[in-house]
Structure formats: C-alpha cells, structure tokens
Amino acid sequence: MKKSLSANEALRLWVLLGQTRDLIRNAIRKELEQNNVTSRQAGVLMVLQANTERLTPAEISRQLFREPHTISAVLKRMEKQGWLTRQKDLKKKNMIRVALTEEGRKLYFKTSNRKAISKIFLCLSEEEVTQLSSCLDKLKRRGMKEIGMKRDTFFSP
C-alpha cells in the first residue's frame, strides 16, 4: 500500500532535488567555462548532436524546456561564434532549420565528457543509479501529465 506524502515531505524533497540539480549544474558550469561555453549552449550542442535531422528553434526549445525567445538568442550567439548554422527551410520559407558546423561538432565532443558529473554520481551504487533513474523518470512523466504534455519530446544523450 502506498503511503501518503505530507505537504512538508513533498516540499522537502522538491527543495532537495532543486539543490542537488543546482550544485551539479554549478560543477558543470565550472567545467564548461574552460571552453567559454555556457550550460545553455552546451544543451543546444547536445540536442543538435543527438538528432540526425536539422531541428527548428521551437523543437530545440521544447527539448530543453526553455522559452523559444531564450533559445533564439542563444542560437544567434552560437551562429556568430561559428558553432551552428541557421537556414531557411526550402519547403517552408518561414521556417528556420538549425545544424551544427564542424567547429560546433568538435566543441560538442570537447565539452561532452563532463568529468564533474561522473565524479558526483560515483557515490551511487549500480542499484542506486537504477533506482534513481526509475524514480526521476516517474517524476518527469507525472510532471508532464500535470502540465498537460502529451508525449515525451526529450532527447537522451
């Protein structure tokens, strides 16, 4: 039988999850700064590398849970740095498609081996990793249901 969760217990778990995410994000940010890459830019690199098709800015924003205007600004900066191209779709002239350049692909591989993540997760046993993954997946799916998302549009690196 499932035990009910009090509002205080749920809040404590939510705060703990947020603190953990923020600490891991700060460790990653510290690593990425060595290559002058922000965490948002690293996210865009990851999404573009993981997809075989050229994506629209809207598709990228959905996969990263970011507002479209935020992603558009990041894409413009990344294009200026030569990491990606934004081109009009030949079939739909008002649609933009985004792709990594060779320089962007090299940067992705240079920054994708995040040692900080590995070091942090080493404190978990294989069983704990499996349990954590299962629990986070359940929470993600319930959160998606709560906000009315019909399908999982997330990439898996």
N, C-alpha and C positions, 0 to 999 in steps of 0.2 A: 504494500500500500504506500502511496506517495504522501510524504509529509508535506504539510502546507508551509509556505515560506512567509515569515512576517515581513512587513514593510521595512523594518530596520535591517533584517538579514539581507533582503534583496538590495537595499541601498548600500550596505557594507560591501557586498560582492561587486556591485556596479562600480563603486569607488576603487576597490582593489584592482579590478580589471582595467579601469582607466589609468590608474597609477602605474601598473605594470606596463601597459601599452606605451605610456609616455616615457618611462625610463628606457625601454627598449628602443623607442624612436629616437631618443636623445643619443644613445650609444651609436645608432646607425648614422644619425646626422653628423656626429663627430667623425666617423669614418668617411662619409661622403664628402665632407668639407675638404679633405685632402685632394680631391679631384675637382673642386669647385662645382659640385653638383648638389642641388637641393633634394630633399626627400620627395617633393612633388615631381621634380624632373626625373628622378630615379624611378618613380612609379610609372611615369609615361614611357620611359625606356623599356621597363619590364612588360607593360601591356603591349607595346608595339612589337617587341621581340617575340612575345608568346603567340601572336596572331600571324597567320600566314597571309591574310588579306590586309589591304590598306583599310584603315579604320577612319570613321568620321570623328570629329571632335566630340560629338554627342555620345558616340559609343565609348570613347575613352573616358569621358566624364562619368558615365554610368558604371563602368567597371571600377573606377577609382572612388566612387561615392563623393564626387566633387561637383560643384556647380559648373555648368557649361562655360560661363564667363571666366571662371578661375582657370579652367583648362585652356581656354582660348589664349589667355595672357601667357600662360606657361609655354604653349606651343609656339607663339610668336617669338618669345625669347630664345627657345631652343632652335628655332629655324635660323635666327640671326647668328647663333653660335655654330651653325652648320651641322647640327646633330640630326635634323629631320627635314623633310620637305612637305609642304602643304600644296596640293594641286587640285584644280577643279576636276570634278568627275566628268568624264566625256559624255556620259549618258544623261546625267542630271547636272546641268550647268551651275545651279545654285548650291551644289553640294561640294564640300571640300573633303579630300582624302589625304591621310597622313601616312608617311612611311619613314623609316629610319634611313639615314645616309650611311655610308660605310664608316664614317667617323662616329656616328651615333651608335652603330653596332659595336665598334671597338670599345667605345666608352661603356656601353652596357656590360660587356664581358669584363672590362676592367673593374667595374663597380659592383658587379652582381655577387661576387664572392664575399659576402658580409661576414667577416670573422666574429664581429660582436654578437650577431645572432647565434652562431654556433656555440660560442663561449657561454652565453647566457642559458641556452637550452640544454647544455651538457649536464646541468644539475638534475635533470629529469631522467628517470629510467625509461627503457623502451616501453614498458607497460604504461607509465605515466604519460608519455608522449601520445600513445594511442588513446588513452582516456581523455586527455586534454583536447586532442583533435576532435574526438567524438562530441565532447561537451560544447566546444566552440561551434562546431557545425550545427548542433541542435539550437544553440542560442542564435546563430545567424539566421537559420531558417525561420525561427519563431519571430525574430525581429523583422524579417522580410514580410511575413504574414501580417504582422502588426501594422506595418506602414503600407500594406496593400501591394507589394511587389508580387507579381505572378510567377516569375521564373528567375532562375539563378543566371545572372549575366556576368559572373565574375570569372576571371582567369585564374589559373593555377600555375604558378611558376614552376 
